[in-house]
Amino acid sequence: MKFFALTLLVGLATPTSAIYADQKNKYDSVYPSISPSPPLTLDFLDKSTFLVTSAEGLTAVNIDTGARLWSHPLPSPKIEVTPSGVKVSSDSSNYVLDKEGRLSPSTSKPKLSSSPPLASTAPPPLPSVSLPPSASIVLSATSGSTTVECLNVHLCYAFTPESHLWTTYDFFSTEVEDIKVKDEKVKVISKTKDGIYAEYTLDTSTQNVAIKTLDYISAPVSKIRFNDRCEILAHSKTTAYCSGQGTEFTQPILSCYTSAVCVYESDVEGRIEQISLVTPNHSGEEIAHVMDDKGIRTYINNTMSSSYTLSKSEELIDYYQANPDEKVSSKVHVTGEDGLLVKHSGNYVAIATKISESLDAFSVTTSPKKPAGVEPTTTSQPTKSKPTLAITLYDVTSGKVLHRQTHTSSKLIDLIITDNWTIYLLYNPSTGRTEISVICLFSGLIPKDGIGIFHSSGVPKKSGPETIWSRENPIALQRIYTLPKPCTSLTVGLSRFGIVPKSIFLTLQAGGIWSIDLRMLDPRRPSGDPNLGEKKEGLTKYDPIVPFVPTMVASTDRPLDVTKIITSPKELESTIVIFGTGGGGGYFVKYKGRQRFDELPEEFNRMALIGGVGVLFTIWMVGRGYAKKKAVNMAWA
């Protein structure tokens, strides 16, 4: 057994990089899009290239592969292809485009030719693609034996009489409503140009795609999402859809929850009514939250218990909540001195608002207490420059404002809540850089000598039963870091059990997906040299600039145009599935983080392990027989 344990430990201890060297070929795949938005026209430039125009620009695509060659961001361009080049008109400006993609000003206007009528609107059978009966051809272009066609369900393909050349997945770069990733399958809800909703199921292991139009949704909806109880949950002002069935409401719908329960106003002031779309006799949620552009209202047993109303000088940007599917392995954080930092676990949301006037009078002061060894958070002081952005953390259950952070001249890009962290991206016009701000909420600190049957004097004693209304505000720690590269969105990596140290993933404006360990953004990083306890935690000296490590780019060297990413857990705790969408299409990757503790490396000698186990089993069998024989002999003696 010692040999088996030693072999296993040696295999597990083999150092590996954050990303496999050959990961680009084995673990990721790209699903291209020929246009950053639904294509408007198709024209052949020559025998190997065709042009696609959309509302966002002009793109050249290779006929044989469907890959983009070059593009120009011109709003709604109109083109005329001539033997010498292409005449382009956009926003009352005229250009000349040569066959190499170089654009130059011109005074001559293009003579637009009408598109040829389509001979048949029925698309041909496509390999690995399941089309709905309502699919039809809306654009078509032919050059020689090659034909390019685009359908009304955001799908384009090219074929010859002998073979199918390629298929592009343009539904990733259009009006995407929701995305769901589970194992190897990606599901997308997209809205077509005609206002028709469609569901796309992409199997990344086989690259098969199935398209299903949601014909039961007859009118535009205010919100549509994937749901575990009704597959797809959507609602408009007076109609809710669940499992392909519509339910009419006599009163305007306020909100629908993941439990497939919809809320609407009651005839009695200050009350609401709830209806379950799945279980008719279900009484609804005990605690319900209604969010609109005026604020948040909390109802307990259908009666309003608390509310948060935006002031006249505030304009709502959006509400942000924690992902309900995220797993949290522990409610405390172990410090380097073996103390316990208790994470704040309340049900709170982040409210992002624009400020037209100074709100110093409404500033919220947090508790002056702080855990030992923690840098104190900087309290906002009234300044001459007025804040323009406010991030308010509001507990929807108790109706208390937990923390409020204001920023001057900054613009919010994206925000997420994970565990007790609130992380958001900012653009700072004064520096021209992207910044990332983090806020951590802690309920308190239990020191090392305070753990046991008898608490030490450092632990506060409670005089009575604690309720959500009697709790003190949590301790808020905040830091701002500057990113070396512009970023457009962020998300947090979701693992199966939440054991792996968390990382966030950002989309780079130049293309790609960048991973950052949350310890790099910890607001508890000391301003001076870290002490022994901080070193044990992996905390380094505070640096306002986050270093860019090329090996932590999850998309390797792919030139991606990704604007939105989502993550999903895999069976292995150390593996995270990442899916990104944008103007370039879709991108799927299995990201294996820096701690692959539950997977043997590829160079692990499995034959030696099997041989060692076989030898141990043989020795055990021989020894077992010998022991039995000896016991019999001793009994007869």
Residue pairs with C-beta under 8 A, 6 or more apart in sequence:
1 616
3 612
3 615
3 616
4 609
4 612
4 613
4 616
7 605
7 608
7 609
7 612
8 609
11 600
11 601
11 604
11 605
11 609
12 597
12 600
14 601
14 603
14 604
16 596
16 601
17 551
18 515
18 551
18 552
18 592
18 593
18 594
19 551
19 552
19 553
19 554
19 556
19 591
19 592
20 26
20 27
20 592
23 556
23 589
23 592
24 556
24 557
24 558
27 589
27 590
27 591
27 592
28 555
28 556
28 558
28 587
28 588
28 589
28 590
29 204
29 207
29 587
29 588
29 589
30 558
30 560
30 584
30 585
30 586
30 587
30 588
31 168
31 169
31 172
31 202
31 207
31 585
31 586
31 587
31 588
32 66
32 67
32 68
32 168
32 169
32 584
32 585
33 168
33 169
33 170
33 172
33 173
33 583
33 584
33 585
33 586
34 52
34 59
34 61
34 66
34 68
34 156
34 168
34 170
35 52
35 54
35 56
35 59
35 170
35 173
35 583
36 54
36 56
36 57
36 59
36 71
36 173
36 561
36 582
36 583
36 584
37 54
37 55
37 56
37 173
37 174
37 583
38 54
38 55
38 154
38 170
38 174
38 192
38 193
39 52
39 53
39 54
39 139
39 150
39 156
39 170
40 53
40 54
40 55
40 76
40 139
41 51
41 52
41 53
41 79
41 115
41 139
42 50
42 51
42 52
42 139
42 140
42 141
42 148
42 150
43 50
43 51
43 53
43 79
43 81
43 141
44 50
44 51
44 81
44 141
44 142
44 143
45 51
45 60
45 81
45 86
45 99
46 99
47 63
47 143
47 144
48 62
48 63
48 64
49 60
49 61
49 62
49 63
49 69
49 99
50 60
50 61
50 63
50 141
50 143
50 148
51 58
51 59
51 60
51 61
51 79
51 81
51 86
52 58
52 59
52 60
52 61
53 59
53 76
53 77
53 78
53 79
55 75
55 76
56 73
56 75
56 583
57 71
57 72
57 73
57 74
57 75
57 77
58 71
58 72
58 74
58 77
58 79
58 88
58 97
59 68
59 70
59 71
59 72
60 68
60 69
60 70
60 71
60 101
61 67
61 68
61 69
62 68
62 69
63 143
63 146
63 148
63 158
63 165
64 165
64 166
65 165
65 166
66 156
66 158
66 165
66 166
66 167
66 168
68 584
69 101
70 101
72 88
72 97
72 101
72 103
74 88
74 90
74 91
74 95
75 90
75 91
76 90
77 88
77 89
77 90
78 88
78 89
78 90
78 110
78 112
79 86
79 87
79 88
79 89
79 97
79 110
79 112
80 86
80 87
80 110
80 111
80 112
80 113
85 96
85 97
85 98
85 99
86 96
86 97
86 98
87 94
87 95
87 96
87 97
87 106
87 108
87 109
87 110
87 111
88 94
88 95
88 96
88 97
88 103
88 110
89 95
89 109
89 110
93 105
94 105
94 106
94 107
94 108
94 109
94 110
95 103
95 104
95 105
95 106
96 103
96 104
96 105
96 106
96 108
97 103
97 104
115 139
116 140
118 137
118 140
120 137
121 136
121 137
122 136
122 137
123 131
123 135
123 136
123 137
123 149
123 151
124 159
126 157
126 164
126 167
127 164
128 167
128 206
128 207
128 208
128 209
129 155
129 157
129 167
129 208
129 209
129 210
129 211
130 208
130 209
130 210
130 211
131 151
131 153
131 155
131 211
132 153
132 198
132 211
132 212
132 213
134 152
134 153
134 196
134 213
134 215
135 151
135 152
135 153
135 155
135 211
136 151
136 152
137 149
137 150
137 151
137 152
138 150
138 151
138 152
139 149
139 150
139 156
140 147
140 148
140 149
140 150
141 147
141 148
141 149
142 148
145 160
145 161
146 158
146 159
146 160
146 165
147 158
147 159
147 160
148 156
148 157
148 158
149 156
149 157
149 158
150 156
150 170
152 192
152 193
152 194
152 196
153 171
153 192
153 198
153 211
153 213
154 169
154 170
154 171
154 174
154 190
154 192
154 198
155 167
155 168
155 169
155 170
155 171
155 209
155 211
156 167
156 168
156 170
157 164
157 165
157 166
157 167
157 168
158 164
158 165
158 166
159 165
167 209
168 585
169 200
169 202
169 209
169 585
169 586
170 585
171 188
171 190
171 198
171 200
172 188
172 581
172 582
172 585
172 586
173 581
173 582
173 583
173 584
173 585
174 190
174 191
174 192
175 190
175 191
176 188
176 189
176 190
176 564
176 581
177 189
177 190
177 191
177 197
177 224
177 225
178 188
178 189
178 224
178 225
178 226
179 186
179 187
179 188
179 189
179 564
179 566
179 579
179 581
180 186
180 187
180 188
180 226
181 187
181 566
181 567
181 568
181 577
181 579
182 568
183 570
183 577
184 203
184 204
184 205
185 201
185 202
185 203
185 204
186 201
186 202
186 204
186 579
186 586
186 588
187 199
187 200
187 201
187 202
187 226
188 199
188 200
188 202
188 581
189 197
189 198
189 199
189 200
189 214
189 224
189 225
189 226
189 232
190 197
190 198
190 200
191 197
191 198
192 198
195 220
196 213
196 214
196 215
197 213
197 214
197 217
197 221
197 224
197 234
198 211
198 212
198 213
198 214
199 211
199 212
199 213
199 214
199 232
200 209
200 210
200 211
200 212
201 209
201 210
201 212
202 208
202 209
202 586
203 209
204 588
214 232
216 241
216 244
216 245
216 246
217 224
217 234
217 241
217 246
219 236
219 239
220 236
221 234
221 235
221 236
221 239
221 241
222 235
222 236
222 237
223 234
223 235
223 256
224 232
224 233
224 234
224 241
225 232
225 233
225 234
226 232
226 233
227 233
227 242
227 258
227 260
228 258
229 242
229 258
229 259
229 260
229 278
230 242
230 243
230 260
230 277
230 278
231 243
231 244
232 241
232 242
232 243
232 244
233 240
233 241
233 242
233 256
233 258
233 260
233 277
234 240
234 241
235 241
235 253
235 256
235 262
236 253
237 252
237 253
238 248
238 249
238 250
238 251
238 252
238 253
239 246
239 247
239 248
239 249
239 253
240 246
240 247
240 249
240 253
240 256
240 262
240 277
241 247
242 260
242 277
242 278
243 277
243 278
245 277
247 262
247 275
247 277
249 262
249 264
249 275
251 264
251 265
251 266
251 273
252 264
252 265
253 262
253 263
253 264
254 263
254 264
254 265
254 272
254 290
254 292
255 262
255 263
255 288
255 289
255 290
255 291
256 262
256 263
256 277
257 263
257 285
257 288
258 324
259 276
259 285
260 276
260 277
260 278
261 274
261 275
261 276
261 277
261 282
261 284
261 285
262 274
262 275
262 277
263 272
263 273
263 274
263 284
263 288
263 290
263 299
264 272
264 273
264 275
265 272
265 273
266 272
266 273
266 302
270 303
270 304
271 299
271 302
271 303
271 304
272 288
272 290
272 299
272 302
272 304
273 302
274 283
274 284
274 285
274 288
274 302
275 284
276 282
276 284
284 302
286 300
286 301
287 298
287 299
287 300
287 397
288 298
288 299
288 302
289 296
289 297
289 298
289 299
289 349
289 396
290 296
290 297
290 298
290 299
291 319
291 349
293 310
293 316
294 309
294 310
295 307
295 308
295 309
295 310
296 307
296 308
296 319
296 349
296 351
296 394
296 396
297 304
297 306
297 307
298 304
298 305
298 306
298 307
298 396
298 397
298 399
299 305
305 399
306 396
306 398
306 399
307 399
308 351
308 392
308 394
308 399
308 401
310 316
310 351
310 353
311 359
311 362
313 355
313 356
313 357
313 359
314 353
314 354
314 355
314 356
314 359
314 390
315 353
315 354
315 356
316 351
316 352
316 353
317 352
317 353
317 354
317 412
318 352
318 415
319 349
319 350
319 351
319 352
320 349
320 350
320 351
320 352
320 415
320 416
320 417
321 349
321 350
321 417
322 417
322 418
322 419
323 417
323 418
323 492
323 494
325 494
326 418
326 419
326 492
326 494
326 498
327 494
327 495
327 496
327 497
327 498
327 569
328 419
328 498
329 497
329 498
329 499
331 342
331 343
331 345
332 340
332 341
332 342
332 343
332 446
333 340
333 341
333 343
333 442
334 340
334 341
335 341
335 371
335 373
335 445
335 533
335 537
336 531
336 532
336 533
336 534
336 535
336 536
336 537
336 539
337 372
337 373
337 447
337 448
337 533
338 448
339 371
339 372
339 445
339 446
339 447
339 448
339 450
340 445
340 446
340 451
341 371
341 442
341 444
341 445
342 442
342 443
342 444
342 445
342 446
343 419
343 420
343 441
343 442
343 443
344 402
344 420
344 441
344 442
344 443
344 474
345 420
345 443
346 395
346 397
346 398
346 402
346 468
346 474
347 395
347 396
347 397
348 393
348 394
348 395
348 396
348 402
348 417
349 393
349 394
349 396
349 417
350 391
350 392
350 393
350 394
350 415
350 417
350 422
350 424
351 390
351 391
351 392
351 393
351 394
352 389
352 390
352 391
352 412
352 415
352 424
353 389
353 390
353 392
354 388
354 389
355 386
355 387
355 388
355 389
355 390
355 406
357 386
358 382
358 386
358 387
359 387
359 390
359 406
360 380
360 382
362 404
363 380
363 404
363 406
364 392
364 401
364 402
364 403
364 404
364 473
365 379
366 377
366 402
366 403
366 473
366 474
366 475
366 476
367 472
367 473
367 474
367 475
369 444
369 475
370 376
370 377
370 475
371 442
371 444
371 445
371 475
372 445
372 447
373 524
373 531
373 533
373 534
374 477
374 524
375 477
375 523
375 524
375 525
375 526
375 527
375 542
377 475
377 476
377 477
377 478
377 523
378 478
380 405
380 406
383 408
385 408
385 409
386 408
387 406
387 407
387 408
388 407
388 408
388 409
388 410
389 406
389 407
389 408
389 410
389 411
389 412
389 426
390 404
390 405
390 406
390 407
391 404
391 405
391 406
391 407
391 412
391 415
391 422
391 424
391 437
391 439
392 401
392 403
392 404
392 405
393 401
393 402
393 403
393 404
393 422
393 439
393 441
393 476
394 400
394 401
394 402
395 401
395 402
395 468
397 468
398 468
398 469
398 471
400 469
400 473
402 441
402 473
402 474
402 476
403 439
403 441
403 473
403 474
403 476
405 437
405 439
405 478
407 426
407 437
409 428
409 429
409 430
410 426
410 427
410 428
410 429
410 435
411 426
411 427
411 429
412 424
412 425
412 426
413 424
413 425
413 426
413 427
413 434
413 487
413 488
413 489
414 424
414 425
414 488
414 489
414 490
415 422
415 423
415 424
415 425
416 422
416 423
416 424
416 490
416 491
416 492
416 504
417 423
418 492
418 502
418 504
419 502
420 440
420 441
420 442
421 438
421 439
421 440
421 518
422 438
422 439
422 440
422 441
423 436
423 437
423 438
423 439
423 490
423 492
423 504
423 521
424 436
424 437
425 434
425 435
425 436
425 487
425 489
425 490
425 506
426 434
426 435
426 436
426 437
426 480
427 433
427 434
427 435
428 434
428 435
431 482
433 482
433 483
433 486
434 482
434 483
434 485
434 486
434 487
435 480
435 481
435 482
435 483
436 480
436 481
436 482
436 483
436 487
436 490
436 521
436 546
437 478
437 479
437 480
437 481
438 478
438 479
438 480
438 481
438 521
438 522
438 523
439 476
439 477
439 478
439 523
440 476
440 477
440 478
440 522
440 523
440 524
441 474
441 475
441 476
442 474
442 475
442 477
443 471
443 474
443 475
444 460
444 475
446 459
447 456
447 458
447 459
449 456
449 458
450 456
450 458
450 459
455 461
464 470
477 523
477 524
478 523
479 521
479 522
479 523
479 525
479 542
480 544
481 520
481 521
481 544
481 545
481 546
482 544
482 545
482 546
483 506
483 545
483 546
484 545
484 546
484 547
484 548
485 508
485 509
485 510
485 514
485 548
486 508
486 509
486 510
487 506
487 507
487 508
487 509
487 514
488 507
488 508
488 509
488 563
489 506
489 507
489 563
489 564
489 565
490 504
490 505
490 506
490 507
491 504
491 505
491 565
491 566
491 567
492 502
492 503
492 504
492 505
492 567
493 500
493 502
493 503
493 504
493 505
493 515
493 567
493 576
493 578
493 591
493 593
494 567
494 568
494 569
494 576
495 569
495 573
495 574
495 576
496 569
496 570
496 571
496 572
496 573
497 573
499 573
500 573
500 574
500 593
500 595
501 517
501 518
501 519
501 595
502 518
503 515
503 516
503 517
503 518
503 593
504 515
504 516
504 518
504 521
505 513
505 514
505 515
505 516
505 554
505 565
505 567
505 578
506 513
506 514
506 516
507 513
507 514
507 562
507 563
507 564
507 565
507 580
507 582
508 514
508 553
511 555
511 558
511 559
511 560
511 561
511 562
511 584
512 553
512 554
512 555
512 558
512 559
512 560
512 562
513 553
513 554
513 555
513 560
513 562
513 565
513 578
513 580
513 587
513 589
514 548
514 552
514 553
514 554
515 552
515 553
515 554
515 591
515 593
516 546
516 552
517 594
519 537
519 538
519 539
520 546
520 547
521 546
522 539
524 534
524 539
525 539
525 540
525 541
525 542
526 534
526 539
526 541
526 542
527 541
527 542
528 541
529 541
530 539
530 540
530 541
554 578
554 589
554 591
555 562
555 580
555 587
555 589
558 587
560 580
560 582
560 584
560 587
561 582
561 583
561 584
561 585
562 580
562 581
562 582
562 584
562 587
563 580
563 581
563 582
563 583
564 580
564 581
564 582
565 578
565 579
565 580
565 581
566 578
566 579
567 576
567 577
567 578
567 579
568 576
568 577
568 579
569 575
569 576
569 577
570 576
570 577
570 590
572 598
572 599
573 597
573 598
574 592
574 593
574 595
574 596
574 597
574 598
574 599
575 590
575 591
575 592
575 593
575 596
575 599
576 590
576 591
576 593
577 588
577 589
577 590
577 591
578 587
578 588
578 589
578 590
578 591
579 586
579 587
579 588
579 589
580 586
580 587
581 587
592 599
600 606
